[in-house]
């Protein structure tokens, strides 16, 4: 059975999280150029570009989005990412993100994480079983917008590390990962950070 995915929902979530902080381009000339780079087999695709407002920077962050019929098309979307990266000037080439949804309902979380863990060409986010469009976008830097660039910059590698740990430790579920993610972005250090990370464990012992 094929999973139905609507890329316009990803665009809507991204636009909602990015508003007031980013200028948004989803229909411009350069967006059309990037779309034209995609292999013809990728029929369902979108591009959205974001430019930070507060910093006055001219640099854009680029999201590629595609729906894949099967895992066999992963190489096609990676080729699109590679060709797009070649079109982007530095430092924009480092701010390239890929969001992909695979229609195969048997595609597992482990398979998604395996694709995401590869750092070649861009940062990758694969829609996982049971995950919503909002859940996925919140795993990107947009999910940790706190108004501080330093927090935004560490979000992606931190989320990746937490996801990998969750795939290895059964107790480290999505809720626990979210708790740890929030703790690491809290600005606390040392003993305060340890207390925040293990607050639940401490509460259990005090009962």
N, C-alpha and C positions, 0 to 999 in steps of 0.2 A: 504493500500500500504506500502511495506517495503522500508525503506531507505537503500541504498547501502553504506557501509563504508569500506574503505581500510586502515587497520592498518599500512601498510607500509608507508603511508603518515605521520602518527604520528611519526614513527621512523625517517623518513627523517627530519621532522621539529625539533625534539628533537636533532638529531645529528648535524644539522646545527647551532642551537643556542648554543649547548654545545662545539662545536669545539674550539680549542685554550685554553679553560678553564678547560675542563674535559677529562679524559681518558674514552673511551666508550667501553662497553662490551655488545654485544647482541647475542653472540654465544658460550660463555664459558661454562665450566663444571657446575658452580654454576647456571648460567642462565638456563641450561637444567634441573637442579634439581628443580628450582622454577617452571618451566613449568610443570614438572611432578606432582606437587602438585595440579594442577588445576583439578576440577571435569571434568569427561569425557564429560559432556554435553556442556562444553565450548570449542567448536571446533576451534573458531577463536580467537587466543590469541597471545600476544607477551610479551617479557620482555626485558628491556634495563636498564643497570646499569651504573652509572656515578661516577667517582672518581675525585675530585678536584685536579688539577695539582699544582697550585700556593702555596697551604698551606702545601704540603708534607704529607697530612693526608692519612692514609691507609683506611679510611672509605669510603663506597660506598653508593650512593643513588639509590634506586630501583624503577623503574616504572613498574607496571603491566598494561597491556592493553588488553581489551577484547571487542568483539562485542556480544551484547545480542539480542536474537530474540524478547524478550518481557520483561516487568517489572518483570515477574515471575522468571527470571533468576538472578535478583539482588542479592538474597540471596546466589546464587551459587558463584558469583564473590566476595562477601563479605567473604564467607568461604575460598576462595582461599587467600584473603588478610590476614585473621586470621592465616591460616596455614603457610603462608610465613613469617609473623611477628614472629611466633614461631621459625622459622629457623634462623632468623637474630639475631646477637649478638648486645648488646648495644654498641655504640649509633646508629648503623645502623637501629635498629628496629624502631627508631623514624623518620627515613628518608625513609619512604615507601609511595608511591603515586599510586593511582589507576586512570586510564583513562578508561572510558567505554562509548560505543555508543550503544544506544538502537534503533533497527530497526523500532519500532513502530512510524509511522509518526504523530500519535496523542499525543505522549508524550510531555507534556507541559514544559515550562521554569520553572514554579513553582514546578513541580514534580522533575525536575533536581536539582533545588536548595535545595529541601527538602532532597534529597539523599546526596548532597554535604555537607550539614550543619552538618551531623552526624560525630563526630570525632572518632568513634570507629574503631580500627585497623589501620587506615591510613587516609591520606588526599585524598579526592575524587574529581574527575573532570568528569562531565557528559556532553557529547556533546549536546549542546542546539539547538533548532530549528533555522535554519538559520546561525548557527555558523560553521566556517571552522576548519579544524585541526589546522591551524596556530593560529586562535583566541583562541582555547582552551589551547594550549601549552603556549601561551603568558599570560594566567591567572595563570600559575604555577610560581615557583621561577625563571625559565629560562627566563621568559619574562621581568624580572627586573634586569638582570645582568648588574651591573654598575662597577664591580670590587671591590665593598665594601661588606664585609660579613654582616655587620649590615643591609644594605638595603635588601640583599637577605633573611635574616632571618625573616624580618617583612613582606615580600611580601605576603605570603600565608594567614595569618590571616587578613591582610588589604584588600586583594582582596575579601575574604569571607564576611567581614563586609560591603564592598561597594556593593557587589551583593545582600546581604540581604536588604540593604537600598533601592536599586533599585527596588526590588520586592514589596516594600511598598509605594514608592513614584514615581508616574508616570513621573515627571519631571526629575528624576535622572536616565536618560537613559545611554546607554553604552558609549556614547561620554563623558557625564558628569562624569561618573565613571572613565574613563581613565584620564580625566583632574585632578580629585581629587587624583587619584593614583600617577600620576606624581608629583603633588604638594607635597604630603606627603613624597615622596622619594627624593625631591629636596634638603633636608638638611636645608631648611629655617624654622624658628621658629617665634613664637609671631606674631607681626603685619605684618611682611613680608609674613608669611604663610597665614594669613587671606586675605591679599591683593591678593595673588596668587590664592587662592581658589575662591574668589568672583570677579575676574577680569572682567568677562563678565557682572555681575550685575552692577559693577561700570561704565563700558563703556556705558551701556544702559542709566543710569541716567545722564551721561554727554552729551548725544546726545540732 
